């Protein structure tokens, strides 16, 4: 490119600003440098000099100037938790603030690895709920689809300030996330399996986060677990591979350091503890009774015609 590099003082002068605004001009140019729009050079006197990195980058600076003149914002929807949304990037999607942040942090993490500084921290409780294997079958594990992060994950969530312990977090999450579930000390127990840390870019906030995760194992005397619309049982193969058979991602850290692994865990509920054929009847008895009476009336009408 033939465009000469200029310093912050010259930029401030061209913009009609005085010397007091030179540091602000330099800061703005440094931000564009971090974004790769401007490239930085240094003059013989040690002054920072900037110029557009490419002709397309020059077009970007002009577009930004037009946005500024028109009072328009470039990135939108900063309040929406859609950072890791699995969708094609194009049109307005690429201008989604959370998705841009997620892509930016993902690249930073990929480039610097475990030496990358996390921007947030979270303590998480997760609960393994195992269903016993049917004859000739295999054990399955309960996961729940999180629409915000576009993935399946174990029952659990973030520890809140009013949770006395991380075990209280696990119990609260079981009661909040499972249908018709109320924890009873005489029939339900949660046992801590392991604690570990994991660095990952949050698919909701978009920033690199240090997760402190405590994994629990639920044991219960219940005959079955009532599933909600977001719940499903997955195989050990799906869980360890991180991908369900429907193609969706499963967030799970394999229990490689646990004696016996998942196979060594006692089932929480017996085989066939998934969707109960009577679960809907128990939750909606009057609607079920109305359906039965309607079917009986239809049967009587048909018999009268014979």
C-alpha positions in Angstrom: 0.0 0.0 0.0 1.2 3.5 -0.7 -0.6 5.1 2.2 2.1 6.6 4.6 2.1 5.7 8.3 1.2 8.5 10.7 1.4 9.0 14.4 -1.2 9.8 17.0 -0.2 13.5 17.1 -0.8 13.9 13.3 -4.0 11.9 13.5 -5.3 14.2 16.3 -4.3 17.3 14.2 -6.2 16.0 11.2 -9.2 15.4 13.3 -9.1 18.9 14.6 -8.1 17.9 18.1 -5.4 19.4 20.4 -2.4 17.9 22.1 -4.4 16.9 25.1 -6.3 14.3 22.9 -3.1 12.7 21.5 -3.1 9.9 24.2 -6.7 9.1 23.3 -5.9 9.0 19.6 -3.0 6.6 20.4 -5.2 4.4 22.5 -7.8 4.2 19.7 -5.2 3.3 17.1 -3.8 0.7 19.5 -7.2 -1.0 19.7 -7.5 -1.1 15.9 -4.0 -2.6 15.9 -5.1 -5.4 18.3 -8.0 -6.1 15.9 -5.5 -6.3 13.0 -6.9 -3.4 11.1 -3.8 -1.2 11.6 -0.2 -2.3 11.7 2.3 -0.6 14.1 5.7 0.8 13.2 8.1 2.9 15.1 9.7 6.1 13.8 13.4 6.9 14.2 12.5 9.0 17.2 10.6 6.2 18.8 7.1 7.5 18.0 4.5 4.9 17.2 3.3 5.0 13.6 0.2 3.4 12.2 -1.2 2.5 8.8 -3.9 0.3 7.5 -2.7 -3.3 7.3 -4.2 -3.9 3.8 -6.5 -2.1 1.3 -9.5 -4.0 2.8 -8.4 -2.9 6.3 -8.3 0.6 5.0 -11.9 0.1 3.9 -12.7 -1.1 7.4 -11.4 2.1 8.9 -13.5 4.2 6.5 -16.6 2.1 7.3 -16.0 2.6 11.0 -15.8 6.3 10.4 -19.1 6.3 8.6 -20.7 4.3 11.4 -19.4 6.9 13.9 -20.7 9.8 11.8 -24.1 8.1 11.5 -24.3 7.1 15.2 -24.5 3.5 14.3 -23.2 0.5 16.3 -21.2 -2.2 14.7 -21.8 -5.2 17.0 -25.3 -5.9 18.3 -27.0 -8.0 20.9 -24.4 -7.8 23.6 -27.0 -8.7 26.2 -28.0 -12.0 24.6 -26.4 -15.2 25.7 -25.7 -16.7 22.3 -21.9 -16.8 22.2 -21.4 -20.4 21.2 -24.5 -20.7 19.1 -24.1 -23.4 16.4 -25.2 -21.6 13.3 -23.7 -20.5 10.0 -21.7 -17.3 10.2 -23.1 -14.8 7.8 -25.3 -11.7 7.4 -26.1 -10.2 10.8 -24.8 -13.3 12.7 -21.2 -12.2 12.2 -22.0 -8.9 13.9 -23.5 -10.5 17.0 -21.4 -9.2 19.9 -21.3 -12.4 22.0 -20.4 -14.5 18.9 -17.6 -12.2 18.0 -16.3 -12.3 21.6 -16.6 -16.1 21.6 -14.6 -16.3 18.4 -12.0 -13.9 19.7 -11.5 -15.7 23.0 -11.5 -19.1 21.3 -8.6 -17.9 19.0 -6.7 -16.5 22.0 -7.1 -19.8 23.9 -6.0 -21.8 20.8 -2.9 -19.6 20.4 -1.7 -19.5 24.0 -3.2 -22.7 25.4 -3.2 -23.3 29.2 -1.0 -20.2 29.7 -3.9 -18.0 28.6 -5.3 -15.9 31.5 -9.0 -16.6 32.2 -11.3 -13.6 32.4 -13.8 -15.3 34.7 -14.1 -18.1 37.2 -17.0 -20.4 38.1 -17.7 -23.3 40.5 -19.9 -26.0 39.1 -21.7 -29.0 40.5 -22.5 -31.8 38.1 -24.4 -35.0 38.9 -24.0 -38.4 37.2 -27.3 -40.2 37.1 -26.9 -43.8 35.8 -29.6 -46.1 34.6 -29.0 -49.9 35.0 -28.4 -52.0 31.9 -31.3 -54.1 30.6 -30.5 -57.7 29.7 -28.2 -57.7 26.7 -28.1 -53.9 26.8 -25.9 -51.2 28.2 -26.1 -48.7 31.0 -27.3 -45.2 30.1 -26.7 -41.7 31.7 -29.0 -38.8 32.0 -28.2 -35.5 30.3 -30.1 -32.4 29.7 -30.1 -30.1 26.6 -29.2 -26.5 27.4 -30.6 -24.3 24.7 -28.4 -21.3 25.6 -25.1 -23.2 25.1 -26.5 -25.5 22.4 -25.3 -28.7 24.1 -26.2 -31.6 26.4 -24.7 -31.6 29.8 -25.1 -33.4 33.1 -27.7 -32.2 35.6 -26.0 -29.4 37.5 -25.0 -25.8 37.4 -23.2 -22.8 39.0 -22.9 -22.5 42.7 -24.8 -19.5 44.0 -23.8 -17.2 46.9 -26.6 -18.6 49.1 -25.6 -22.3 48.5 -24.0 -23.4 51.8 -21.8 -26.0 50.2 -21.2 -27.3 46.6 -23.2 -30.4 47.7 -26.2 -28.0 48.3 -25.7 -26.7 44.8 -25.9 -30.3 43.4 -29.1 -31.0 45.4 -30.7 -27.7 44.4 -29.9 -28.3 40.7 -31.5 -31.8 40.9 -34.7 -30.3 42.3 -34.8 -27.4 39.8 -33.9 -29.3 36.7 -35.6 -32.7 37.1 -39.3 -33.1 36.7 -41.2 -34.0 39.9 -38.0 -34.4 41.9 -37.7 -33.5 45.6 -34.6 -34.6 47.4 -35.2 -36.8 50.4 -32.4 -37.7 52.9 -33.9 -41.1 53.6 -34.0 -42.2 50.0 -31.5 -40.1 48.1 -27.8 -39.5 48.4 -25.2 -37.6 46.4 -21.6 -38.8 46.8 -18.7 -36.7 45.6 -16.7 -38.5 42.9 -13.9 -36.1 42.0 -12.9 -32.4 41.7 -11.1 -30.9 38.8 -10.4 -27.7 37.0 -11.0 -27.0 33.3 -10.2 -24.0 31.1 -12.8 -23.4 28.5 -14.4 -20.5 26.5 -17.9 -20.2 27.9 -20.6 -20.8 25.2 -22.9 -18.3 27.0 -20.7 -15.5 28.2 -18.1 -15.9 25.4 -15.0 -15.4 27.7 -12.3 -17.8 28.7 -13.3 -19.2 32.1 -11.6 -21.3 34.7 -14.2 -23.9 35.8 -13.8 -25.6 39.2 -16.0 -28.6 38.8 -17.2 -31.0 41.5 -18.7 -34.3 40.1 -21.3 -36.1 42.2 -23.0 -39.5 41.9 -26.8 -39.8 42.6 -28.1 -42.9 44.3 -31.8 -43.2 45.0 -34.4 -45.7 46.0 -36.8 -44.4 43.3 -38.0 -46.8 40.7 -37.6 -44.2 37.9 -36.7 -40.7 37.0 -39.4 -38.7 35.2 -37.9 -37.0 32.2 -38.7 -33.5 30.9 -38.7 -32.4 27.3 -35.0 -31.5 27.4 -33.8 -34.7 29.1 -32.5 -37.9 27.5 -30.5 -41.0 28.3 -27.3 -41.5 26.4 -24.9 -44.4 26.3 -21.4 -44.4 27.8 -20.0 -44.3 24.3 -21.9 -41.1 23.5 -21.0 -39.6 26.9 -17.2 -40.2 26.5 -17.1 -39.2 22.9 -18.7 -35.8 23.7 -21.4 -36.2 21.0 -24.9 -37.7 21.1 -26.3 -39.8 18.4 -28.5 -36.9 17.3 -25.3 -35.0 16.4 -25.4 -32.6 19.3 -22.5 -31.9 21.6 -22.3 -33.3 25.1 -20.2 -31.4 27.7 -18.5 -34.1 29.8 -15.0 -34.8 31.2 -14.4 -38.6 31.1 -13.8 -40.2 34.4 -10.4 -41.6 33.4 -8.9 -41.4 36.9 -11.9 -43.0 38.7 -11.5 -46.6 39.5 -13.7 -48.6 37.2 -14.7 -45.4 35.4 -18.4 -45.0 34.6 -18.9 -48.7 34.4 -17.9 -49.0 38.0 -20.6 -46.7 39.3 -23.7 -48.1 40.9 -26.9 -47.4 38.9 -29.1 -44.8 40.4 -32.2 -46.3 39.0 -33.0 -49.7 37.4 -33.2 -50.4 33.7 -36.2 -48.8 32.0 -36.1 -45.8 34.3 -36.5 -43.4 31.4 -39.8 -42.1 30.1 -42.5 -43.8 32.0 -45.6 -44.8 30.2 -47.6 -43.7 33.3 -45.6 -40.6 34.0 -47.9 -38.3 32.0 -51.0 -40.0 33.7 -49.6 -39.3 37.1 -48.8 -35.7 36.3 -52.1 -35.0 34.5 -54.7 -37.4 36.0 -57.8 -35.4 35.1 -56.7 -34.9 31.5 -55.9 -38.6 31.3 -59.3 -39.5 32.7 -61.0 -37.3 30.2 -59.1 -39.0 27.3 -60.1 -42.5 28.6 -63.8 -41.5 28.9 -63.7 -40.0 25.4 -62.2 -43.3 24.0 -64.8 -45.3 25.8 -67.6 -43.1 24.4 -66.2 -43.6 20.9 -66.0 -47.4 21.4 -69.7 -47.5 22.5 -70.8 -45.4 19.5 -69.0 -47.8 17.1 -70.5 -50.9 18.8 -74.0 -49.4 18.4 -73.4 -49.2 14.7 -72.5 -52.9 14.4 
